[in-house]
């Protein structure tokens, strides 16, 4: 189960259970913001840790520019490719 699915589960309305989380006002807003931040951070961490999986032939042009020396590599930091 993904973190997104886990966070969305309490937000669904149900007829047999009272919706206490929906009536919590600021606490509900804080829950939604925290859940969004956790899911977003998880996605970014996956991209950072799985760079080898998402690098495809589309990025060969970028590698060619770096090899030709058209760019000053001393000012380039660690690159992370986002799809």
N, C-alpha and C positions, 0 to 999 in steps of 0.2 A: 504494500500500500504506500503510495507516495505521500509526502508531507502535505501536498496541496489537497489531496483527497481527505486526509486525516483532519485538516483544518476546516474543510468545508462541511464535514459531517454534522457538527452541532448547529450549523446555520440553517439547515433544512427544517421547514415547519412540519410538525407532526400533530395529529389529532388527539392522540392518547397521552401526550406528554406536554406539560405546560412550558411555554417558551420563556423561561426565566432569563436566558442569556440575551434575548432580544429586548427585554425590559430593563436591562441593567445600565442603560444610557452610556456613561463615560467608560465604564468597565468593558462594555461591549465594543466600543470604539477602540479601546486599547488592545483588546483581543484581536480585532481585525487587523490593526496596524502591525502588531507583533507577529501574527501569522504570516502576513504578507512579507515582512522583513526576513523571516526564517526561510520561507520558500525561495525568495529572491537570492538570498545568500547561498542557499544550497545549490541553486542553478549555477551561480558564478563559480562556486568551488568546484563543481563538476567540470566546467569548462577549463578551469585552471589545471586540474589534475588529469584531464583526458585530452591533452593537446594532440597527442599522437593519433588518436582516433578521429578527430575532426579535421585534421590537415589532409587535404586532397590535392589532386592535380591542379585545381583552380588557383592555388597559392604559389605555383611555380614561377609566375611572373614576379612576384615579390621576392622570391629567393634569387632570381636572376639579377634583379636590381642590386641586391646586397652583394652579390659576387662580382659584379662589374665595377663596383667601387663608386657608383654614382651617389652614394650616401655616406656621410661621415659616421662610421660605426662607433666612434668613441662617445657620441652623445646619445646613442640608441640604448635604451634600457632593455629589460626583459619583455619580449613581445608575447602577448596572449591573444590568440585569434578567437573572435566570437563569431558564431554563424549568423 
